[in-house]
Amino acid sequence: MSPSPAKSDVTLIAERITNAVMEHRLPPGVKLAEERLAEAFKVSRTKIRHALTVLAKEGLVTLYPNRGAFVASPSTQDARDLFATRRLLEAEVVRSVIARATKADLRKLRAHITKESEARLANDRRAVIKLSGEFHMLLARIGGNRYISKLMDELCPLTCLIISLYDSPHTPACPEDEHIRIVEAIERQDEATATRLMLEHLQHVENELKLSPQDKVDIDWDRMFA
Ligand SMILES: [Zn+2]
């Protein structure tokens, strides 16, 4: 553990790979070759290896002895288990947000919703997917339960991975307008409605999942992290 407040190279590399997964630029099952990543990030292979170990602990990367690291490819059972877990956690998130959110927190939520709408209007699918995931991480942070927040920081990127694996290519990660309705219920302090809307929302996202194989994606390793 680094005591320094500045993020280490390893943390930054792990974050950027996570972002690439959240934006569906790195599809499930793709090999993460150390030498290629070391070139793209202009760092040593040791740092890349450490970053991949961090991501493996979070479930986003799978390490195979003698074969190397691959973007994880969760099964359909994993997908169902993940959504079941999120329904448990996020009902509590909504309750704690209603109990603890300040006016500034509510403004942050509104600002996030605005960014999501702008990305939708601009047809920026990558941004929509990433912002959709980040909405849930933001709610968890505002909820203030750091154990749940830590879990959500891990589960949201995994959800994006599952969506890129099992969703139809043109469905956005979170159905439009559902986030705003959750935020409105939170602003009204209407716990019953906010919790119900969140559970329905997660069910809708899960219902979009399909078992169709996914299209091949061309990956430009050097430009992705430039
Ligand atoms: Zn959502």
Boltz pocket constraint, residues with backbone or C-beta under 6 A from the ligand:
constraints:
  - pocket:
      binder: B
      contacts: [[A, 132], [A, 135], [A, 136], [A, 173], [A, 174], [A, 175], [A, 179], [A, 201]]
      max_distance: 6.0
